[in-house]
C-alpha cells in the first residue's frame, strides 16, 4: 500500500512540476527564436523532430515562438510529399508559423525538384549556412 501511495504522490509531483521560464519570458514582442536541424532519414528521427517542435509550441504558445526547421542531407526526406501522414504533421506546424527550410545543395545532390517538396517549404542554397547565420543572430540551436 505504501508503494502505491508513493507512486501516486510521485506522479502528482511530476504532472504538476513545471519549468521556470527564464527572463525575459517569451512573448509576442520577444519570442524564443529556435532553429532545429534534421539530417537523418529514419522514421524515428523524422517523427521525433516534429514531436519535439510540437512540444515546444505547447509550452511556450505558438505566438511566443519563432521556429525554423532546416532539413539537409538525409533529413530532406522530412519535406518530401511522399508520406501523407508526415505531410499533414508538417502542414499543421506550418499553420502555427513554423518555417520549414530545405537545402538546395542537398536537393541538387539527390535530384529533388522543388515540386517534390511539401507546399510552403522554403529553399535556401545551403542548409548549414542558414543554421550558422541564425546562431550568429542569437537563435537557440536544437538537434533532437
C-alpha positions as CSV (number, residue, x, y, z in Angstrom):
1,X,0.0,0.0,0.0
2,X,2.8,2.4,0.8
3,X,4.4,1.8,-2.6
4,X,1.1,2.7,-4.3
5,X,0.8,5.9,-2.3
6,X,4.4,6.8,-3.1
7,X,3.8,6.1,-6.8
8,X,0.7,8.3,-6.8
9,X,2.4,11.1,-5.0
10,X,5.4,10.9,-7.3
11,X,3.1,11.1,-10.4
12,X,1.3,14.1,-9.0
13,X,4.6,15.9,-8.4
14,X,5.8,15.1,-12.0
15,X,2.5,16.1,-13.5
16,X,2.4,19.4,-11.8
17,X,6.1,20.3,-11.9
18,X,6.7,23.0,-14.4
19,X,9.8,24.5,-15.9
20,X,10.5,28.0,-14.7
21,X,10.9,30.3,-17.7
22,X,14.0,32.5,-18.0
23,X,13.7,36.2,-18.1
24,X,12.7,37.9,-20.2
25,X,9.8,35.5,-20.6
26,X,8.8,34.7,-24.1
27,X,6.1,36.9,-25.5
28,X,4.7,38.1,-28.8
29,X,7.2,41.0,-28.8
30,X,10.1,38.9,-27.5
31,X,9.6,35.4,-28.9
32,X,12.0,32.5,-28.3
33,X,14.0,32.0,-31.5
34,X,14.6,28.3,-32.1
35,X,16.2,26.5,-35.0
36,X,16.2,22.8,-35.4
37,X,18.0,20.7,-38.0
38,X,17.2,17.3,-39.3
39,X,19.9,15.3,-41.1
40,X,18.7,11.8,-40.6
41,X,16.0,9.9,-42.6
42,X,14.9,7.2,-40.1
43,X,11.2,7.3,-39.4
44,X,12.0,7.7,-35.7
45,X,14.2,10.8,-36.4
46,X,11.6,12.4,-38.7
47,X,8.8,11.8,-36.3
48,X,10.9,12.9,-33.3
49,X,11.7,16.3,-34.7
50,X,8.0,17.0,-35.4
51,X,7.0,15.9,-31.9
52,X,9.8,18.0,-30.3
53,X,8.7,21.1,-32.3
54,X,5.1,20.5,-31.3
55,X,6.1,20.1,-27.6
56,X,8.0,23.4,-27.7
57,X,4.9,25.2,-29.2
58,X,2.7,23.7,-26.5
59,X,4.9,25.0,-23.6
60,X,5.6,28.5,-25.0
61,X,2.5,29.0,-27.1
62,X,2.9,29.4,-30.9
63,X,2.6,33.2,-30.7
64,X,5.7,33.3,-28.4
65,X,8.0,31.3,-30.7
66,X,9.8,31.9,-33.9
67,X,10.8,28.5,-35.1
68,X,12.6,27.1,-38.2
69,X,13.4,23.5,-39.1
70,X,16.2,23.1,-41.6
71,X,16.4,19.8,-43.5
72,X,19.5,18.8,-45.3
73,X,21.5,15.7,-46.1
74,X,19.3,12.6,-45.4
75,X,16.9,14.8,-43.4
76,X,15.5,16.3,-46.6
77,X,13.1,13.3,-46.6
78,X,11.1,15.2,-43.9
79,X,10.0,17.7,-46.6
80,X,9.1,15.3,-49.4
81,X,5.4,14.8,-50.3
82,X,5.8,11.0,-50.3
83,X,4.4,10.3,-46.8
84,X,0.8,11.6,-46.4
85,X,0.7,11.4,-42.6
86,X,4.1,13.2,-42.3
87,X,2.9,15.9,-44.8
88,X,-0.1,16.5,-42.6
89,X,2.0,16.9,-39.5
90,X,4.4,19.4,-41.3
91,X,1.4,21.3,-42.7
92,X,-0.1,21.5,-39.2
93,X,3.1,23.0,-37.8
94,X,3.2,25.4,-40.8
95,X,-0.2,26.7,-39.7
96,X,1.5,27.8,-36.4
97,X,4.1,29.7,-38.5
98,X,6.9,27.1,-38.1
99,X,9.1,27.6,-41.1
100,X,10.5,24.5,-42.9
101,X,13.6,25.0,-44.9
102,X,15.1,22.7,-47.5
103,X,18.8,22.8,-48.6
104,X,19.2,23.4,-52.3
105,X,22.6,21.7,-52.3
106,X,21.1,18.5,-50.9
107,X,18.2,18.7,-53.4
108,X,20.7,19.0,-56.3
109,X,22.8,16.1,-55.0
110,X,19.7,13.9,-54.5
111,X,17.9,15.1,-57.7
112,X,15.0,16.5,-55.9
113,X,12.9,19.2,-57.6
114,X,11.1,21.9,-55.6
115,X,7.8,20.4,-56.8
116,X,8.7,17.3,-54.8
117,X,8.6,19.3,-51.6
118,X,5.7,20.0,-49.3
119,X,4.0,23.2,-50.4
120,X,5.2,26.2,-48.3
121,X,8.7,24.8,-47.8
122,X,11.4,27.5,-48.3
123,X,14.6,26.6,-50.1
124,X,18.0,28.1,-49.3
125,X,21.3,27.5,-51.0
126,X,22.9,25.7,-48.1
127,X,21.1,24.5,-45.0
128,X,24.2,24.5,-42.8
129,X,24.8,28.2,-43.7
130,X,21.2,29.0,-42.7
131,X,22.0,27.3,-39.4
132,X,25.2,29.3,-38.9
133,X,23.6,32.6,-39.6
134,X,20.7,32.0,-37.3
135,X,23.1,31.0,-34.5
136,X,25.1,34.2,-35.1
137,X,21.8,36.2,-34.7
138,X,21.2,34.6,-31.3
139,X,18.9,31.8,-32.2
140,X,18.9,28.7,-30.0
141,X,20.0,25.6,-31.9
142,X,18.4,22.3,-31.1
143,X,19.4,18.9,-32.6
144,X,16.9,16.4,-31.2
